[in-house]
Amino acid sequence: MTPESSATPSAHEITFAIDYGPVAAFGGLRNLDFKGSGTLTINTAVSRFRFAGPSHRLLSVGATVRSFAADEIWNVTIEGRAISFTTSKGESGARGALFVFQARNAEEATAIGAHLPRTIAAEFADMQDFAAKFRLLPAPRVWWASVTNLLIALNVAGFLALALFCNAGWFTTTDLTPYIRYGANNAAATTDGEWWRLLTSMFMHYGAFHLFMNMWALLQTGHMVERLFGRRLFTLGYLGSGLAGGLASICWHGDKTWSAGASGAVFGVYGLLLGYLLREKLALPKRVYQPMLNSTLAFAGYNPVFGLALPQIDNAAHLGGFLGGIALGWLVALPLDLTARARLAGRRLQLGLAACAVIIATGVALAPRFDYRVSEEIAWSDLADEFASVEKPLLVQEEKLHRRYRAHPVRDEEFAAFLEGNLIPFYATWEHRFSELPLTAGTSTERRSTALQSILRKRTDSYRALRDGVRNNDADALANYEQLNHEIAREIKRLSAP
């Protein structure tokens, strides 16, 4: 930056000590032209404002000066001792950013403001009007009165409960059992009368990183959207979008995945904002509307692309939540005017509830159904796993004795005793245990269990035949054993077929 010369000091000049940021009153903004401490000299005769201080530019030595004429300053704002204005000069002007600085105290800021131009651009006036109306919207007085904060707290509490008491894991998920038992979303489980999973799955997360990303996205936008819609409509929009995302997930994935996480509802929050912007576009200044629209579309566009690269990301839930949010946001959006909001709030709530009912009814009607019950499938699988673990060492011992018998096919009492005392009662007992499982008739689980019981019954009969053949050198018994083994192999093949 090239220093600019100033006029010789005169009686018309007033100098103030100032600081260039960061300026807390304006969200921590820094001056792009200067840094640290400096001075402002005002020439009241010609309305010229000369700022001096260290430059932000690298390798800059000594004080840098930049002066502004009155017509090069507009949209002056004063907050306490902080001052900002818009200009076309310098780095601030080139980047379309505010020129910000701070006086030593509020009194000096007022004195400086008395000399600054009063020019206000129409767009800036609209911004100020929007800001004034937005500040009038009801806001929570304590943190726990904020729906956004409560939602974050509930998600964190759900994560801690699963990690601490259900061994769900802190950073990675190696066992889905806690999620399956306590509320993850899956078409077979959800449509089997467990529709509550659509809600509970919104408060479960697969690890701390999954939780952090969703809560960070919610925190970025939630408070503003909550204030635009009001607490009741925001709650309705959040939950309605989450339900839409859950229904989209089970319609798309069926029973192939167990979905959990707040991302469908969080996408719905961004959808709510987009729906609001589409309906209330004319009521919002372009400088408010455009950045919000751009960031929302960027969020909506980036995440599905990111999700395509990671199969574990449920894009169906994201898209369902986002579209549900757009629809609900457009339907229930309220104007900023407090009188109009009070008049319309009740009707918009009714409209939102009706829309949620339509979304849920449509999703329920379209959701696929399955011919098994997840709880029964889990019970059957657990029993089958236990059976396989106990059977394995017995089969190892049986194969060892059988191999010895085939090498010397003479009467073998040790082998016969092993069959009679171990394998025959083992398979008979497990046939009975599987028959006692309370399974719903006609389900695929019940059909598989019936087929397995038939296999176990034939396995018992085959080992009885083998026992008799080994003990008595009975060729017919041994042939019967081989025949039963062939039948068992065919039944196992049918049972294993998809």
C-alpha positions, 0 to 999 in steps of 0.5 A, a space after each residue: 500500500 502506498 502512503 497517502 500525503 495529508 494536509 498540514 495540520 490545522 485548527 480544523 483537524 481533530 485526532 482520535 486514538 483508535 484500534 483496528 480489531 478484531 471488533 467483537 461488536 461486529 462478530 470479531 471482524 478485523 480491518 483489512 487495511 490496518 492492524 493494531 493501534 493507530 489514529 484517525 484525523 478528521 479535517 472538519 473543514 473539508 470533511 476528510 478522514 485520514 486513518 493511520 497505522 500499521 499495514 496488514 501487508 507483509 514487509 510493510 514498515 512504519 505507519 501507513 495512511 489512507 484518507 477518505 472523502 465524505 462521498 467515499 464513506 457510507 452505511 456508517 454503523 456505531 455499536 458502543 465504541 465500535 464503528 464500521 462503514 462501507 467504502 469502495 477504497 482500499 482492501 475493504 472496498 476491493 473485497 466488499 468488506 466493512 472498514 471497521 475500527 474501535 474508539 477508546 470508548 463509546 463517548 469518543 465513538 459518538 464524537 467520531 460518528 457526529 462527523 461521519 457522513 449520514 449516507 445510507 444505501 437503499 440496500 443497507 437500509 433494507 439490511 438494517 430494517 431486516 436486522 431490526 425486525 429479526 431482533 424483535 423475534 422472540 428468542 430464548 432467555 436461557 439456553 435450555 429454552 432453545 429447541 436447538 440446544 435441547 435437540 443437541 443435548 438429547 442427541 448427546 445424551 442418547 450417544 452417551 447412554 448407548 456408549 456407557 450402558 450398552 457398549 455401543 462404542 465411542 469412536 467406532 461401531 463393531 457391534 450393531 446389537 445395541 442399535 438394533 435393540 434400542 431403535 435404529 431404523 430398518 424396514 423389516 423392524 420398523 414396518 413390523 409395528 415398531 414405527 417408533 424407530 423412525 423417531 428413536 433412530 434420529 437420536 442415535 449415532 455411530 460414534 463420536 465423529 458421526 455425532 459431532 458432524 451432525 451437531 455441528 451442522 445443526 448448531 450452524 443454522 439451527 438457532 437462526 432457523 428456530 427464530 425465523 419459524 418460532 419454537 413450535 414450527 421449528 420443532 415440527 419442521 425438525 421432527 417432520 423432516 427427520 421422519 421423512 428422511 427415515 421413511 425415505 431410507 426404509 423405502 430405498 434400502 429396505 432391510 439391507 441397512 440399519 440407519 441411525 443419526 440426526 442427519 435426515 433431520 439436520 438436512 431438514 433444517 437446511 430444507 426449512 431455510 430454503 423453503 422459507 427463502 423461496 416463500 419469503 424472498 421478497 421480504 428479505 434483502 438481497 444481501 441476506 437472501 443470496 448468501 443464505 441461499 448460496 450456503 444452503 444450496 452448497 450444503 445440499 449439493 456437497 453432501 450427496 456427492 460426498 455421500 456417494 464416495 462413502 457407502 455408509 452414508 445414508 443419502 436416501 435419508 438426507 434427500 428425504 429430510 431435505 425435501 421434507 424440510 423444503 415442503 414444510 418450510 414453504 408451507 409454514 413460513 411466517 413473515 417477520 412482522 410480529 402482528 402478521 406472525 401472531 395472526 398466521 401462527 396457528 393456521 400455519 401450525 395446523 397446515 404443518 401438522 396436516 403436511 406431516 400426516 400426509 408425509 407419514 401416511 405416504 411413507 407408511 403406504 410405500 414402505 416395503 414389508 417383509 415376511 419375518 420379524 426382526 426379534 424372532 430372526 435375532 433369537 433364531 440366529 443367536 440359537 443357531 450360532 450357539 448350536 454351531 459353536 457347540 457342534 464344531 468340536 463334536 464333528 471334529 471328534 466324529 471325523 477322527 473316529 470315522 476316519 479310523 473306522 473307514 480305514 479298518 471297517 470292523 466292529 468299533 465299540 468306542 466309535 459306537 459309544 461316542 455316537 450313542 453318548 454324544 452325537 445322537 442326544 446332541 442332535 435330538 436335544 437341539 431339534 427340541 430347542 429349535 422347536 420351542 422357539 416362539 416363531 410366527 407361523 408362515 414367516 421365513 424364520 419359521 420356515 427355516 427353523 422347520 427345515 433345520 429341525 428336519 435336518 437335525 431329526 434326520 441327523 439323529 436318525 443317520 447317527 443311529 444308523 451309523 451306530 448300529 452299523 459300526 457296532 454290529 457290522 450291519 451293511 444295511 444300517 451303513 447304507 441307510 446312514 449314507 442315504 440319510 446323509 445324501 438327503 441331509 445334504 440336499 436339504 442343507 443346500 435348499 436351506 442355504 439358498 438365497 
